[in-house]
Amino acid sequence: MSNPFVRIVEPLDPKQPLKKFFNLGKLEDVRYARLPFSIRILLEAAIRNCDEFLVKKGDVENILNWKVMQHKSVEVPFKPARVILQDFTGVPAVVDFAAMRDAVKRLGGDPEKINPICPADLVVDHSIQVDFNRQSDSLQKNQDLEFERNKERFEFLKWGSQAFKNLRIIPPGSGIIHQVNLEYLARVVMDQDGYYYPDSVVGTDSHTTMIDGLGVLGWGVGGIEAEAVMLGQPISMVLPEVVGYKLVGNPQPLVTSTDIVLTITKHLRQVGVVGKFVEFFGSGVAQLSIADRATIANMCPEYGATAAYFPVDDISIGYLIQTGRDKEKVMCTKRYLEAVGMLRDFKNSSQDPDFTQVVELDLHTVVPCCSGPKRPQDKVAVSDMKKDFETCLGAKQGFKGFQIAPDRHNSIVKFNFEGCDFELAHGSVVIAAITSCTNTSNPSVMLGAGLLAKKAVEAGLTVKPYIKTSLSPGSGVVTYYLRESGVMRYLSQLGFDVVGYGCMTCIGNSGPLPESVVEAITQGDLVAVGVLSGNRNFEGRVHPNTRANYLASPPLVIAYAIAGTIRIDFEKEPLGINASGKKIFLKDIWPTRNEIQAVERQFVIPGMFKEVYQKIETVNKSWNALDAPSDKLYTWNPKSTYIKSPPFFDGLTLALQTPKTIEDAYVLLSFGDSVTTDHISPAGNIARNSPAARYLTSRGLTPREFNSYGSRRGNDAVMARGTFANIRLVNKFIDKQGPQTIHFPSGEILDVFDAAERYKQAGHPLIVLAGKEYGAGSSRDWAAKGPFLLGVKAVLAESYERIHRSNLVGMGVIPLQYLPGEDAGTLGLTGRERYTIIIPEKLKPQMNVQIKLDTGKTFHAIMRFDTDVELTYFHNGGILNYMIRKMAS
């Protein structure tokens, strides 16, 4: 059919022929002008890619009445322009593709149909660890060890880049995926196949939303869903509500973008934005740089929204030029956006769209702050940090409590480090990391940290040598401007040498602490502290020995490292005393905004970005030297402990199997609120007494060779054993933290994997009970794949984080949700019952299903298949099974 939205326009580039682009109605149509900018992009993509969307959903009138459409649960097929992946999620995706090729071949199809049809960029940023720090050659040593540990994974990825079209690998040492996307990969406007259209992206990392700060609509999806998108399957989603977040006023002089985003995170968690878009507007947006906006958009998963969108304005266009993009293309981008009414002026309130809900923040009310000790949304003003931590010490075990007896609050443990005597106490800082794309993408906070370091060194301040300090920038550009501006040497003097270009401490790749420090923490049962400029601080994520972890701006990371403790009131207590006996306060060395901006204007220039990125795919000599096979089908090595053909497609046939009622299921685990994907499928160290460690030992590996769970995601045997293996897991069946549960038939307390194996051998299905926000955190698909392999057929929770629910759907695990006002407590559920979940023959989205207990009790729950497409996936046993059948037939 002819598409009524296609417009033929004058060429935006005189050198090119006439171009077509899509436009949602006439620009003078008031209804179009009232659409949120994020919804315009979403609908444009649906209309451009899916003519059937117009047929199914009606005419132009209905398309533009989005506020009516969203309340009718309209299903939108969204095909993003691009997909991005990082290696922890990218390796299992390529493993799945390789296995899917094998499966399609077995079913008589063409295996090469399993191939990305849209551009897919995989950035290797999750593998490097902080094994070495405070040395001039730390960077090289960490990179060498990264290759030593991960050579087999990297060879596999290199095979994938050759075997699959449209898959580009950005090698290790290049930077962090979202910062590379912001500075290099993002187009803002696509110019492809004879059309201009807005850039859009999904990524296998929850912080893909960072690109929303540049005006590219993007969000994180599970690896399973991303694989389907790469194979041409649209994302089926219900048209979301859009919360308008109005920013007004100007930030105070001492406030950073980190303080703003931590404030917004707490605010929006209180508002409740799970499953919604957030779109920023108001005159305050014009006060924020693109780096500031990207910082705010980056932490979108922490406040629970699907996307956190900043429409494109002149500041966005200026950023494209600043980062070295082609000026002619940038001007074409601007003219296109003007032509379709998509260039925003935040000072012009007549452009403000209609939102589902509007909330407001006066930037002038934001104060310097941190978040912790266990969740990103638990914001604490810096002025209250000392008091808040001391309150947490004695509070009941929970998100804001450690339950330390009052008589032990001032415990001190003496220890020796490198021949010198030191003391540790509750609140002592043992990790201080400037890390993560959340902040290292922002020149103002990075240069602010550098200038603070310079003033600290000049004032005679130092950082205690046992504190594990590190600097892991999100791209080589950061090192470039820190070095050129002259602040790098001061950062190094305080121990903040560059240790690698990757996520590192932010994702738990913090490496080992000195043995004497670990012994002191263990001896005193101390609540030791990590301070990092990252985006997550869930229990057990940053390091096993830091029970309290605080998110902070890079300058504050340095300040707390100098202080050596979180128990300090910066307004009243000095950071330290120099050799002359002078007390140095934080206010004495904190750089002014004018100082920072002057240095930024001088040293953050387009030439830096061009120089770094023009050689990004070839600069890594170790990567270039890797030898990879050229076959289109992968030859699996049965001896490999990294790459293994997964069992997901074993026995798959073209015929569909009718979903069956789940009968007499046992509860494997019973959880409270805010169980994260880190709890379900940890990414960090493999504990020596864990089922995964026992498996690797049986394959001849030593603990030094275990690497991390994240690096083993290409091997299902390791990952199944690593499911629910977080040492901070709180299972209601057990009276202490740890990855164990009760095997009810025998009454034994076992590791979760061992219990699941017992149930599986006896033919018993399993379910999991949970509270609110089940599956918060990272987008990792193994948090759904792992439970699937353990035999979990369904999860019953009060609410789900968006990506994890989607991942469960993708694996054929049923996400059940209590009816409003009900939970395990109101229903009197203990988890010791056996559950029969009635699956009717005819299913529809979000229908209620009956659950019967062996006690005779019956209740209902919502089956959270939210769209007809999700039900199709369920009937196929998951999204990948659906794609294989589609390709094979």
N, C-alpha and C positions, 0 to 999 in steps of 0.2 A: 504494500500500500504506500501511497505517497505520504510523506510525513509533513504535517502542516507547520511544524516548527522550524523547518530548514529555511535558512535565508541565504541568498546569494549576495555577497557584499563586494565592494571595491577592494582590491588587494591591499592588505595592510603593509605589505612589503612591495614596493614598485617593481622589484626584480622578479616577482613571482606572478603566476597567472591568477585569475579570479579564484577566490577561496569561498568555501561554504562554512557556515557555522550554525549551531543550533541556538535558538532563543525561545524562552518560554513565554511567547505572546508579545504583543506590541509594547514597546517601551512606555507608551503613554497610558497603558492599562494600569489603573491604580492598584488593582489586586497584585500584579506582578511586583510593583514597587513596594508592597507590604510583605512580600515573602522574605523570611530570613535568608541571608545570603547562603548559608550552608544548605538550606532546603533547595534553593535554586540549582546548586551544583548536583545535589542528590537526584533531583527529578530530571535534570538535563542528561545525566548519565543513563538513567533508566530509559528515557525516551530515545536517546541516541543509539542505544544498544538493543533495545527490545521493542520492536513494533507492536508485538502482542500486548505490551503494557497499555498502549493507547486503546487497542480494541477492547481489552478487558476492563479498563478503568474508566472509559468514557471519553468525552470530548474536552476541549480546552477549558470549558467552564469548570468542570470538576477538578482538572489538574490544578487550576489556580486557586481553588477554594481549599487550600491546604489545612486550614484550621478545622474545616468540616471533615476533611479526609482523615486526619490523624485520630479523630474520635470515633471513626468507623473501622479502625484497625486495618487500614489499607496496606496491602502487601506490596512492597517496592522491590523490583529486581535491580540490584546495583552492581554494575561492572566497573571496578576501578580501572584507571589507566595503567597503573603499575603495581608491582608487588615488591616489597623489600623483606629480606630475611637476615638474621644473624646466625652464626654457626651452631649455637646450641640448639636452635630450632631448625636451622637449615639442614644440618646433617641428617636428622631423622626424616625431613621432607624428601631429601634426595634418596635416602634409603627406601622410603615408601614408593617413590617413583620407580626405582630400580626393581623393587618387588612387584609393582603393578605391571611393569613391562613383562615380567615373567608370567604373571597371572593372565594377562591379555593373550599372550602367546599360547598358553595352555588351553585357553578357551577358543582358540582358532582365529583370533583377531590379529591386527597389525600392531606389534609392540611399539613402534615408533609414533603411534598416535598418542602415546603418553609422552607429552612434550609441552612445555609452557608456550602459550600462544600470545601472551602479553609480556612486555619487558619485566624481567625479574633480576634484581640485584641482591647478591648475598655478600655481606660484609663480615669478615672474620674478626670478631672483637671480643668474644667471650672466653677465649682459651688461655690468655696470658694471666699469670698470677704474680703477686708481689712476693716472690721468693727472696729477692735481694733488694735492699734499700740502703740509703745513706752511703752509697758508694758512687764514685764517678762513672763506673762501668755497669751500674745496676741495670740500665736499659738493655744493653747488649746481653748481659747474663740471663736476664729474664726472657728475652726473645729466643736465645739459644735453647734454653730449657723448654720453652713453649714448643719449639719444633721437635726437640727430642721426645717429648711426651706425646705429641699429637701428629707425628709424621704420617701415620696410617690414615687418620681422619683427613688430613690435608690432601694426601694423594687421592683419596676417595672423592673429595670435593673437586679436585682438578679433573678427575675422570668425568664428573658430572658436568663441568663446564664445557667439556669437549663432546660429551654424548648427547646433551640436550641443547637445542637451539634456544635463543633468547634468555639464557641463564648466564649472567656475568658474575664472576667472583672478584671481590675487592680483597686483596691478600692481607694476611696478618700484618700488624704494624702500621696500618693506614689510618686508623682512628675508630671511633664509635659510630655505629650504623646511623643513628639519628642526627648526629652532627655532620657526618658525611652527606647525608640526605639534604640537610639544611643548606650546607655550604656549596654543594656540588651537584647532587643527583636531581634535585627538584627542578621542575620546569616552570611551574605556576600556570603556564598555558601550553598545551600540547599542540603541535603542528604536524599532523600525521594523516596519511590516507586522504589528502584533499580537504581536511577539516581543521579548523581551530576549535579547541574545546578546553575547558578547565582541567588542569592536572588534578588527579586524585590518586590515592594510594591506600592499600592495606598492607600491614606488615605482621610478621610472626613474632612481634614483640609488643607488649602492651603500651610502651612509650612511643610508638609510631605517631601518636597524637602530637608530638613535638612539632611536626611540620605544619600543623594547623596555625602556628604562630606566623607563618609566612603567607597564609592564605591558600594553602593546598589542603583540601579536605582529606583527612586520613585518620585511620584508627587501627588498633591492634586486633588481630583475629587469631584463633588457634591455628597451629600448623596444618591441621587436617583441612580446615576451611580454606586456608591459603592455597593448599595444593589443588583444591577443586577450582578456585578462581584462576589459577595459572593454566588449568586445563580448559578454561572457557565457561565455567559454571558461574552464573551471577550469584551474589550474596542475596538471599531472600531475607528481607527485614521489614518489620512493621514501621510505617512512617513515624518517626520519633517526635515526641514533644521537644520544643526548643525553649530553653530557659535563657532569657536575655540577662546578661550580667553587666550592669551599668557601672562603669568606672568614672569617677569624678575626682576633681582635686589634683594636687601635686604631692608626690612623696616627700617626706621630710629628708633633710640633707644626709642623715646617717643611715637611711633605710636602703636596702639592696633589693634586687628582684627576688632573691631567695626569701626574704622576709614577706614580700608581697604574696608569693605563691603559697607559702606555708599558712598565711592568713586566709587566703582564698580556699585552700584545701579544707581547713577546719570549718569554714563558713558553709561551703557547699555540701560537706558531709552532713551538716545539720539541716540544710535545706532538703536534701535527698534528691539526687540527680541520676541515680542508676538507670541505665537504659535510655537516657535522654541526651540530646545535644545541648551544649552550652555555647552561646554565641556572645562575644564581648562587644560592647558598644559604649558610647559616651565620650565626652571630651577628654577624660582621663587616659583613654587608649592612645591618644595623640602624644601623650607625654612618655610613652614607652617605646624603646627601641625594638627592633625585630628580635634581638637576643633576649630582651626582657619578656616579650610575648611568647617566644619559644620556650622559655623557662616555665612560664605559667601553663602553657599548653602541654608541656612534657609531663607534668604531674597530674594530668587528667585522670589516669587510672586510680590515683590515690584519692581523688574526690568522687570517683565512681561513674563519671559520665562516659558516654561513648566517644564523643568528640568535644574539643574545646576550641572553637573556631574564631579566628580573627580575620575578617575580610581584608582583601588586598587594598592598600592605600598607597599614597606617594612615598611613604617611608619604606614600604615593601619594595617598591620599584627601585628606590635608592639602595636598598640592601643588595639587590641583584647586581647592581653595578659595582658596589663596594666589594663584593665577593668574586669579582672577575668574570661575570657572565658577559657574553657577547652583547655589546651596546645596541646594535641594530635589532637583534632578537628581543631585547628588553623593551625597546620602543614599540615593536610590533605587539608585544604582550600588553603594553599599556593601551595602545589604540584599540585592541580587541576588547579589553575589559571596559573601556569607555563606550564602545559601540553596543555592548550588551547590558550596560547599566550595572556592571559588577565592580567598578572602582569606587571605593568608599571614601567619604570625607567624614571623619568621626566628629568634627566640630559642627557639622550640619545636621541638626536634629530632625530635619524634614526627611532625611534618608533612613531614619530609624524604622526597622520593620515591626510587624506585629509578632509578639512572642506569646508563648503559652503562659509564661510567668516572668515577672521581672524582679530581680533582686539587685541591690546596690551596695557598692563599697566606695567610701571616700578614702582615696589613697593617703590623704594626710593623717588618717587615724592609724595607719600601720606603724608598728614599732619593731625594732630589731628583735628577732625571736629565733627559737629552735623548735624542733619537734621531737618528742620522745616521751619515755624511753623505749617504747616498743611499737609505736604506730605513727605513720606520717601525719595523721589528722590530729594528733595530740599536741597542739601548739603551746609553747610556753614562752612568755616574754623573757628576754635575756635578763632583765632586772629581777625576775622571779625564779631563775634557774636553780639557784642554791637552795632556796626554801622548798621548791617543788621536788627536787631530788631527795632531800632529807625527809619529806613527807612520804614519798614513794618507798623509801627504805623500810618503813615500819608498816605500810599499808598492806592489806590482805593481798595475797598472790593474785595478780591479774594484770591488765594492761597498764595500770598505774600503781603497781605494788610488787614488792619483793619479799614481804613478810620476814624481815630480819628482826630478831629480838632486840628490844631497846638497849639492853646492856652491851650489845655488840655493834652499835651504830658507829662508834669511834674506834673500832678495832684497827690495829696497825700491824703489818707484817714486814719485818726487815728482810732484805735480801741483798745479794752481791751480784753486780753486773760489770763484767770486764774489769774486775779488780777494785771496784768502788762500791761503797755501801749506800743503799737507797731504802725508801719505805713506800709501801703501798697501803692504801686504805679504800674504804667504800667511796666510789666516785673518782678514783684515780683514772686518768686518761692513759690508756695503753696503745690505742690506735688513733691516729689523726691523719685522715686521708682527704686530699683534694682530688676528687674523682667524679666520674659520671658526666654524661652529656648534659644533664640538667643544668649544671653550672659552668662546666669548662667551655661550653659553647658561647659564653657571655663574656666578651672582653672587659666589660666594666668591673665585674666581680673578680675576674682573674688578675687584671691590672691592679685592682684595689688590694688584693692579697699580696701582690708583688711589692706594692708601695708600702704596705704595712710591714712586710718582712724587712724592707730596706730601713725603715725607721726603727724597727725593733733591734736590728743588728747594730745600727749606729748608736742606739741607746744602751747597748751592752747586754741585751737580753739573749737568752739561749733556750733551747729545748732539751730536756733531760734525754740522755742517750738511749735509754731503754724503750722510749716511746716509739712505736713503729709509725714513722712519718712517710708519706709518699705523695707523689704528684703524677696522676695518669690522665693526660689531656685527651680530649675527644678528637683532636686532629693535629697534624704537624704544624698547622697555622698558629696554634696557641704557643708552641715552643718558639716559633719564629718571632712573634711580636714580644714575648717575654724576654727573649734574648736581645732583640734589637733595642728594646726600651731600657735595657740595663738592669732589670730587676731579677733576672734568673739567678745570678750569683748570690743574691741575698736569700732567695728561697732555698738554694742549695746549702747555704751556711746554717740554716735552721733545720736542715734534714729533708727538705721537700725537693729532692732531686726527681727528675723524670724517670719513672720506673717502667713505663710502657704506654702504648697507645691502645687502650681498650677499657672495658668496664671495670675490671679488677675488683677493688674493695666493695664497690656498690653492689655487686652480685655475689659477694662472698668469696671472691678469689683474693682474699687478703693475705694468704700465705701464713707461715708459722710465726708465732710470737717467740721471743727468747725463752728457753727452758726455765731459767730462773724466775722469769716473770710468771709463767704458767704455774710453777710450783708455789709461788707466793700467793697467787689468786686462789689456787686449790686449797692450800693450807689454811688460809683465813676465810674460806668460803666467801670471798669478796665479790661485791658487785662492781666489777671493773667496767670501764666506759670506752666506747668507740665514738669518735666524732667524725662525721664525714659529710661532704657536700653532695650526697647522693639523693635518691628519691624514695628509698625504702629502708626500714629499720626493724622489720619483723624479727621476732625471737628466733635465734639460731641462724639468722641469715648472714650477718656480717662476719662473725667469728664465734666459735663455740665458747670461748672464754670471756667474751664481752656480753654480759647479761643486760646492760643498758647501752643503748645506741641512740645518738642524737643526730638529726639532720640539721645542718647549719650552712651558712654562706662560707665561701673560701676564706675570707678574712677572719671569720669567727673560728674556723677550724684551726688556723694558726694561733689565734689568741688563746684558745683552750689548750693547745699543745704547749705553749709557753707557760701557761699557768700550771699545767700538769694535773689539774683536777677540775671537775664540773662544779665542785662546791666552792664557788667564788662569786662574790658580788662585785662586778667590775666597777660599779659606781663608788664603792667604799673601800675596796681592797686593791692593792697594786698587783699588776701582772707579775712583777718580780722586782728584785733589788739589784742594781748593777754593781760593778766592781768598786765604784766610788761610794756605795752605800745609799744611792739615791733611789727612792721609790718611783717606779714607772707605772703609770696607770694606762688603761686601754685608750682613754681619750687623748693621751699624749702622743700616741702613734697612729691613730685612726686617720686615714687620708680623707680629704674633703672631696666632694663630688666634682668640684672644679679642677682639682689636681688630676683626678682620674680621667675626666673628659679631655683635658689638654693632652695627656699622654696617648689616649686612644685616637684622637684626631691625627696625631703625628705618626703613629706607628702601625695602626690597623689599616692597611692599604690594599687595593686590588692586586698589586703585583705579587704579594705574598700568597694569595689564594691561587693565582694562576700558576705560580712556580711549584707549589705543593701538589696541586691536583693534576697538572698535565703529565706527571710521571707516576700517578698513584697505582696504576695497574702493573707497573714494571719495576718499581724501585726495590722490591724485596728480592734479593739475590737467592735466598734460601728457597723461596716459593718458585722462582724461575727454574731452579735446578731440580725440582721435583719431577719424577718420572711417573706418568700415569698411563694406564692402558687406553686404547682408542676404540675398543669394542662398544657397540650400542647396547648390548646386554652385559650386565656386570657379572664377573666371575667371583662368586662368594668364596671366601677363605674360611673353612670350618674351624681353623685354629685361632681366628681373630677374636679378640675380646673387645674390640671397638665397633666393628661393622658386621652385622649379622642379618640374614634375611628374616624379617619378622613373620610371625605365624598368623597375622591378621587375615590373610587370603587363602589359607590352607583349606582345601575342600570346597572352595567357592564354586558354585555352578551358576548358569544363566537363569535358572528357575528361582523365583522368590520363595522364601520360607515364611509362612504365616506366623506373625508374632503370637507367642503363647503366654498364658497366665503364669506369673511367677508364684510358685507354690512352696509354702513352708520355708521361707528364707530366714536364715539366721542374720543377726546384726553383727557385722564385723567390728565396727567402731561406733561409738556414740560421742558426738562433739557438742560444744557450746557454740558461741558466736565467733565470727571473724577467723575461721579456719582458712588459711591462705594456701595458694598453690605451692608455696615453700614448705608448708607442713605436709602436703600431699605428696609432692615429688621434689625433694630438696635438690639443689644444684651444686652444693659445696662438697666438703670433704666426705670421704667414705670412711665411717668409723670402723676401727679394726675389729670390733666384736659384732659387726652387723652381718646379716645374710649375704649382702653383696660382697663383703670382704671375704667371707668363707668361700663364696663361689670363685672369686678371682684367685684366692690362694690355691684352690683346687686345680686351677688352670696354670699354676706355676708362677704366679706373680708375687712379688714382695710388696709390703705396704708402701714403700717408696714409689712403686709403679702403679698404684691404684688410680692416681689422678683424681678427678672429681666426678660426681654423678652427671654434671652437665656435659662433660666431655665423653661420657659413655652412652649418650642418648641414641647412638646408632646400634646399640646392642640391647635387645629386649630382655635377655636373661638377667643382665645387671639392673635394668630399670624396673623390672617387676619386683625384684628383691629390694630395690630402693624406694618403693612406694610406701608412703606413710612411715618413712625411716628417719624423720626429723627428730633430733634428740630433745627438742622442746615440745613435742607433741603432747597434748593434754586430752586423754581418752577418759571419759567418765567411768569406764569400767575399772580403771586402775587408779590407785590413790597417789600416784607420783607421775612426774613428767617422764616421757620416754616412749619409744616406738614399739609398744607391746599391747596385747589385748588378751581377753579371756577366750579360750576355745571352750564353748559352753558344753558340748557333749562330754568332754573329759574333765572340765573345770580347771584345766591347766592354764597358767599364764605363759604365753609364747610371744616371740617376735611376730609382728603382724603378718609377714610373708609366710612364716611357718604355719601359723593358724589357718591362713587362707588355703594353703596347700592341703592341710588336713580336711578342711571342708570340701575342697574340690575332689579329692580322692574318694570321699564318701558320697559325692553327687549332690551336695547341698548348695543351693544358690545363696547369694549374700546380698545384703543391702547396707547402706551407711545412713545413720541419723545425724542431723546437723542443725545448727541454729541459723542466725542471720548472716548474710554476706559470705555464704559458703563459696570458696574458690576465689577469694580476693587476691589481688597481686598479679604476678606475671602471667603471660598468655600461654604458658607451656602446655603443649598438647599431652605430654606424658602424665599430667595430673588427671587426664581422662583415660589415656591408654593403659596406664599402670593399674588403676582399679579394674578396668575391663579384663586385663590378664589375670588379676587375682580372683575373678569370678563374681565381681560386683555387678548386679543386674540393674540396680536402681539406687538413687540417693533421695532421701526424704529430708528436705530442709525448709526453714522458714523463708529464706530468700537466697538468691544466687547473684554473684557478680556476672556480668554479661558474657564475657569471653569464656568463662569456665562452663557456663550452661551450654553455650554453643559447642564447646569441645565434647561435652558429654553426649549431646545429640549426635555429633559427628562420629562417635564411637558406638552408637546404638545403646548407650546406657540411659535409662529413663530418668530425667530430672523431675521429681515429684515435689510439690510445694504444699505445705499446710494451708487449709482454708483460712481466710482472714480471721484474726482473733484466736486462732488455735495454734498450739505448739505441743511439743512432747509433754510439757508440764500440765497444760490444761486437759490433755487427753489421758494423762496418767500413764504415759509410756515409760518403761524402764530400759528398753532395749534388750531385755532378756527374753522377750516373747519371740514367737516365730510368725512371720508375716506372709500372707497370701495376697498378691496384688492382682486384681481381676482386670485383664486386658480384653475389652470388647472387640467384636469382629469389626465393627465400623467405628473408626476413630475420627475425631475432628480436633482442630487446634484448641488448646487450653481447656479440654474437657475434664470433668470430674470423674475420677475412678474410685472404685470401692476397694478398701483394704480390710482384710479379715485377719484377726489374731487368733492364735491357738488358745487364748483365754476365753474366746467367745465374743470379744469386743469387736465392733465394726465401726469404721469411720471412712471419710472421703478425703481425697487430696486432689490437687490440680495437676494434671499431666502437662508439664511445661514444654510441649512441642507447640511453638507459637505460630507457625505458619503451615500451610499445606505442603510446602516443599520440605520442611523438616519432618513431616509425617512420611513423605516419600523416602527420605533417607532412613527413617526408622524401619520401614517395611523392607528395606534393602540390607538391614544390619549395619548401617552407617554410611557416611557420605562417600568414602573411598570405594566401598563395594558397589555403590550406585554408579560411580564414575567408571569402574572397570567393566561393569555390565554394559554401560552405555558405549564405551569404546570398542568392546569386543563384538557388539552386535551391529 
